[in-house]
Amino acid sequence: MRWTAVAVSFVLLAGAATAWWFYRKLEGNITTDTATAVELRTHEKERPVPISLDAKNILLMGSDSRRGEGNSKYGRDDGGSQRADTVILLHVAADRQSSTSVSIPRDLMTTVPSCLRADGTRSRERLAQFNSAFETGGAACAIRTVELMTGVRINHHLVVDFRGFTDMVEAVDGVEVCLKEPVDDPDAQLVLPAGRQTLDGEDALGYVRARKSFGNGSDTERMDRQQQFLGSLVKKVQSDGVLLNPGKLVPVLNAATKSLTTDPGLDSLKELYDLTRSLRNIPTENVQFLTVPRQPWAMDRNRDELVQPQASELFRQLREDSPITVSARDSGTADGGTGPSGSPTGGAPDPMAGTERTGTPGGPSGSPSGTPRSSAPASPSGSPSTSPSGSPSGASGSNPGYTGTNAAVGVCD
């Protein structure tokens, strides 16, 4: 009995030591972004005051930086610069019964505040494309730009690079998608047949990044595709019981944390797990995705502007944690629009499809400046606007509906 007790004690201690080692390893994978926290504290008086304290608003950003292990194969390191062409505002309801992910177009014209650059200088406040904020001043600048535009207080932020994305997809044994037509895109190194299929990490990255070989090549279609992919990923994680199975959870957590940069309030495994656990029981039909109501900018149709008052109403609902209705996209909607039920947004094909567009109109230094601040978000042109067809791209009223998708929608629906 004595030897049995010693053996059992040894096994328990070894198990506890192994668990502790895994915990420390996973937590050590996470990169804490203290610089953003410091910069945000500097501008605390300008930031929105949260209305619903239990709701969470998290800004998710996909970085195209080629720095870091495993990222150089996706292109050359352009002097350390990085852009975030994928930005999603994730709103988790206070009752944890729904989540709404709002894509923000990279070409959306908005006011970018004065931001601290990496070299210690400050940019000037300007009207510019949204994705120039991250390139100018990193996560802090992107967060302040979103808060200025929406009035929504950002509680946390997460930045994921290419390697982190591919590792996450591999960790869940691939994600299912459905293609209407075969794809052969040399730029994205992507060759896929038509129909239902499961993508591995590399193909999944090409699938969510590619533009030229899908549909009309617009950024609208790419955002729709990214939303559908995320919905399929959520469904895969929930249906496979990943969050309840340590054998499956540890590889996913290892992949998720290795290339993750986040704020000090979300940089521990416990904090990330608590957030994930709170999302675990949300019904898939309540895991919603949409794009902020927008249309071609009046001054340049190769850029976007907010559609008012629908965008402001969406932002109000997010601030107040009000229910948001997202209905399935109509496959006949022009350009995969994301306005309210039945009305297209961005209906015109994108003449710049397949090209990278950053900076401001007329080049890096050629944008209008001195844009006045407004207490209510408005379109860059400063006046309420409608979709090109003349119908609003969002329904008016206290609870407008928006078109998008949710995690319950089948990939081939």
N, C-alpha and C positions, 0 to 999 in steps of 0.2 A: 504493500500500500504506500510505503514511504517513497519507493522508487517511482510508482505511478504518479504520486502527487508531484514529485520533482519533474517528471516528464511533461505532465499537463501544464505545470507552471512555466516550463521552458517554452512550450508551444504557444501559450497565451502571451508571454513576453515577446517572443519572436513575432507573433502576429501584430501585437501593439506597436512594436518597433517598425515593422514594415508599413503599417498604416500611417504612422507618424512620418516616415520617410516620404511616402507618396504625398502626404498632405503638404509637407514642406517643399517638395519638388514642384508640385502644381502651383503653390502660392508663389514660389520663387520665379515661375515663368512670367508672371504678370509684370508689366512695366508701368510704374506709377508716374503720371504726368503732373508733377508738382508745379511746373512752370505755369501751366494753364490755371491752376488753382490760385496762384499768387496774382496773376494778371486779372482774374475775375474779381478777386477781393479788392483790387485797386479801383474797379468800376462798380462796386457794390451798390452805390447810391443810384446808379442809372438802371440797374437791373429790375425786372418786374417782381412784384411781391406775389408769392404764391397764394392762390385762393383756396384750392383744395389741398390740404396738407398731406393727406394720405395717398393721393394719386401721385404717380411718378412719370416724369417726362425725361426721356433718355435720348440723346442725340447719337445716332449710329453713323459712323463715317468709314468709308472704304478708301484707304490710302493707296495711291499708285506709286509710292516710293520704291525705288529699286535697291535701297539700302537694306541691310539685314540679311541673315543667312537664308539662302534659297530664293531670294527675290531678283537677283541680277539676271537670271535667265529670261525674265519678262521684258527686257529692254535695257538700254544703257542708263546709267545714273546721271541724270541731267543736273549736275552740279549740286546735288542734295535737295533739289526742289521736290515738292510733292503736291499733288492735287487730290481732291476728294470729289470725284465725279458721281459718286453714289453717296447721298446723304438722306437719312430717314429719321424723322422725328417719331419716336415710339412713345405713345401715351398708354400707360397702364392704369386702368380705372381703380378708384379707391377701394371698391368692393372686390377687386381682382376677378371679376366675372367677364371682363372684356379687355381687349387691347386693340389699339388703332395705330397703324404705321402709315405715316404721311410722307411720301416721297417729295423732295424739293428739287425741281429741275436745276441742273447746273447752269443753264443759260438764262435763268430767271433774272431780270433786271431788278435790283433792289438797292437800298442804301447800305453801304458797307461803312461802319464807323472807323474812326482813327484807331489803328491797331499797332501793337508792338511787333516789329519785325525781328527776325532771328539775329540781325546784326546790332540790335539795340536802338535803332532809329524807329520813328513812328510814321506810318502812312497818314495821308489826309483822308478825311471823310469824303466819300464820293458815291456817285451812282455807278454801279458796275454789275457784271455778271456775278451771280451768287457764288460760283465755285472759285472766284478769285479771292474770297475771304480766307479760305483755308490755306491757299498758296501764299497769301501775304503774311498772315499772322497765326497760322496753325489752328488748333482746336479752339483756342480762346477767341480768336477773331470770328470763326464760324459760329460759335455759340452766341456771341454778342450780336452777330448779324441776324441770326434766327430769332433771338429775343426781341430785337428792335422791330423786326418785321411782323412777329406774331403776338407779342405781349405775353408769351408763354414762358414761365420760368423753367430753365433747364436744370434738372437735379443732378444728372450724371451724364457722362459721355464715354463712348467706346470707339476706339479706332482699331480697325483690323486691316492687315496688309494681305498681299496676294497669297503668301505661304499659309497664313492662318486660315484663309478661306478654303484653300484646297485641302489642307489637313483636316478641317472640320467635316467636309464632305466625305473624305476617305474614312473618317472615324465612324460615320454612320452607314458605311458600306454603300455609298452612292445615293443619289436623289433622283426620283422619277420625274420625267418631263414628257411632253407630247409635242411633236413637230408636225405642222401641216404639210411642209415640203422639206425635201432633203437640203442640207446645208454644206457648202464647200467654201470656206473662208480662209484663204492663205494667211491673211494678216492676223487672224485670231488663232491660226493653226488648228482649225476646227473642221472636221468632216463627219457629218452625222446623217443617217438615213431618216426618212420620214416615219412618223408614227410614235408609239409609246416606247420609251427606253429609259434605262437607268444610267446616269452620267457619273463617272468617277471625278475625282478632284480637278484634274487638268481640263477635262472637257467641260465641266461645270463652270470653271472660271472663264473659259472661252465663250460659253453660252451666255453668261450674264454680262460680259463685256462687249461682245460683238455688236456692230450696228449695220455695216454695209450689206451683209448677206441675209438680213431678215426683213421681210416686208418692204416698206418704203425707206428703210434705213434711218428712221427718225429716232431721236432720243426718247420720244414718247413711247414708242414700241419697246425700246430697251428697258425703260422703267416698268412698263407693264410686265415684261418678261421677268424682271428681277423680283417683282412682287409675287408673281405666280410661283417662281422658284422657291422663295422664302416660305410661302404657304405650303408647298410640297415638303420642304424640309421640316417644318413644324409638325406636319402630319406624320412624317416618318419617325421623328423622335417620340411623339406621343404613342403611336401605334406599336412601336417596338418596345415600349416600356423602358426606354433608355434611362429615364430619370429615377426609376425604381430598381434598376439592376446595376449593382456596383461593377460587375464585370464589363458591362457596356458603358457605364457612366465614366469610369476612369479614363479610357482612351479619348472619349469626347472632351472631357475636361482638360486633358493634357493638350489636345489639339487646339481647344478654344483659348487656352491661356498662353500658349507659346508665342503667339504673335499678337497679343492683346495689349493695348495701351489704354489706361483708364485713369479716372480721377482718384484722389485719396479716399473718397467715400465708397469706392467700389473695387478696391484693389486687393481684397483678401478673398480667399476661397470661400469663407463663410458668408461674406456679403454677396458674392456672386451666386452661391448656392441658395441663399435665402430668396434672392430675386427670382432665380429659376424655379424654385419650389412654389413661389406665389403665382407663377404663370402656368404651373403644371396642370391645374384643374380647369383652366379656361376652355369652354367648349370650342371646338375648331371653327364652328360657324361664327363665333364671336371674336376670332383672331382675324381682324380686318386690315385690308391694305387699300390705299388710294393715293392719288397724286393731288397736290394742292391745285384748286381751280386756277387755270391760267390759259392764255391765248397768245398768239403772236404779238409782239410789242409794236405799238403804233409807229414808232420811229425806225424799226428795223425788224422785218418779219423773220429774220434768222435768230432773233432773241425772243424771250417770253416776258409777259407781264401778268400780274395777278388779275383775276376777274373779280370785280367788286359789284355788289357787296358780299358775294358768296364766300370769298376767301376770308374776309373779316368775320363772317358768321361761323365758319369752321374754326377759326382761331379762338373765338369766344367760347365755343363748345369745348375745345380742348382746355382752355383756362379754367372753366367752371366745372369740368368733369361731367358735362352733360352727355346723354346718349347720342351717338352718331350713327346714322343709318347709311350703310354702304350696300348697294345692290350690285348684282353681277353685271359685268360689262356686256353691252350689246355687240356682238361680233361684227355688226354692220356699221358701228360708229366710226366715223372718219378718224383715221390716225390713232385708233385705240383710245379715244378721248376719255377723260376722267372727270367730266362735269357731272351734274346730277342727271337723274334718270332720263335718258333719251336725248340729251343735248350734247353735241360734240364740242370738244375743245381742241385747239391746234389742228383744225381740219385740213389745212394746206400741207402738202408734202414739204419736207424740210430740204431746201436747196443745199444746205451745208451738211447733209447727212454724210457720215463717215469721216468728218474732219474734226480735229480737236479745236475747241473754241474756248479760249480763256482770256482773261483780262477785261478790257472795257471797250466800248465802241470807239473805233478809230485807232485802236492800238493800246498798248499798256498805259500811255499817258494821255490819251485823247478822249477822255470821258467828261461828261458834264460834272461839275463840282459844286460844292456848296448847297447840296440838296437839303431843303429844310426838313427838320424832323416833324413828325405828326404824331399826335397821341393815338390816333386810330390808323391801323395799317391801310395803305391805299396802293393802287397800282402806280408804277413809276410815272405814268403820264399825269397822275394827280387827279384823275376823275374816274367815276364809276364806269365800268366798261362791260361790254357783252361779247359773246362769241362772234366769230366772223359771220355766222349765219344770221345773226341778229337776235338769237335767243340766248338767254343767260346760260352760262355754263355752271350753274348752281341754282337750286330752287330757293326762292325767297321764303321767308317765314321763320318760325322759331325752331323748326327742326327739319332743315332741308335734307334731301337725300343726295348721295354722291355715288357715282359709279366706280367700281373697283373690283376687288375679289376678296375671298376669305379662304382660310385653310381647309374648309370642308369641300370646296369646289374640286371636282375631279380634274386631273391634269389634262384629260382629253375632252372635257366638257366644252 
